[in-house]
Amino acid sequence: MLNGKNILITGGTGSFGKQFVRTILKNYKPNKIIIYSRDELKQFEMAQKFNHECMRYFIGDVRDLPRLQKAMNGVDIVVHAAALKHVPIAEYNPMECIKTNVMGAQNVIDACIANNVSHTIALSTDKAASPANLYGASKLVSDKLFVAANNLTGTHEIKFSVVRYGNVLGSRGSVIPFFKKMIAEGATSLPITDPNMTRFWITLQEGVKFVLKNFKRMQGGEIFVPKIASMKISELAKAIAPDMQQNIIGIRPGEKLHELMCPVDDSHITLEFHDHFVIKPSITFSTPINFSVNNIGEQGKSVEAGFEYNSKHNTMWLSHEDLLKKLQDTKNEEK
């Protein structure tokens, strides 16, 4: 569905955007790929590597609705990846987080509707499920905006959905590059917030593939959640540096000990499929949709009452060997 299409990625110079572009150029023949972001240096650097004739680079901020509307002229598909994501920084700068993650999300929706964009997927985070910090709360609001946007499209054939997943292995700003930088600089120990802290983990390429698959699955209004593995932060550090001591520093402002992706309060609207979950809209759409069968014929079933998908009680766990293999695979994919 991407061949011959015009695709726009907000926050496209980030880790996800680069891997998404790399995958699209390798497997499809789009008409245009538009990178929409506000950092000209990152765009310049990305353009040196991704200089295919279909590539376009558009300076702009999701806070700027007129600029977004201009950038989306003629666009068929949008991936909304732009966000302020650093948990403690969001806690100290709440309005800046809200301007980008909430108001920016609504601007993306308005620009998509104004330009009759056919399919839009917004990237979310496990921190949006029963949020304990402003970043997660702002992304929950964003999720709600994108779900509700399906009731604003009128006669236009426009679909909005959300993809929610956990920490991305090796992405910019994740704990792994931070640990590796400390090791390279001669650190004698690694800082661990809590020895029992767990997180969901996914590679960039797994995230990209999940998004691409959901463009085919989506009917509009779903929150797609992949089934992915968990790992303790302390075990992750041990896998990277087996002989290095760990220094317990305590949980940072706004952090959880364990993360959720499907909260118990949504169990009555959660469907389980073979390799993912779908959280259905909690609101009623003007045209009823049967979310238990998606657009590629996959069938899901309702989860049990009280079901919760969290990183502590996950049935899938990464071993040290699994982690190191995923990191190596990620490194190879970026070559």
Secondary structure by P-SEA (a helix, b strand, c coil): ccccbbbbbcccccaaaaaaaaaaaacccccbbbbbcccaaaaaaaaaccccccbbbbbbbcccaaaaaaaaccccbbbcccccccaaaaaacaaaaaacaaaaaaaaaaaaaaacccbbbbbbcccccccccaaaaaaaaaaaaaaaccccccccbbbbbbbbbcccccccccaaaaaaaaaaacccbbbbccccbbbbbbcaaaaaaaaaaaaaaccccccccccbbbbbaaaaaaaacccbbbbbbccccccccccccccccccccbbbccccccccccccccccccccccccbbbbbbcccccccccccccccccaaaaaaaaaaaaaaac
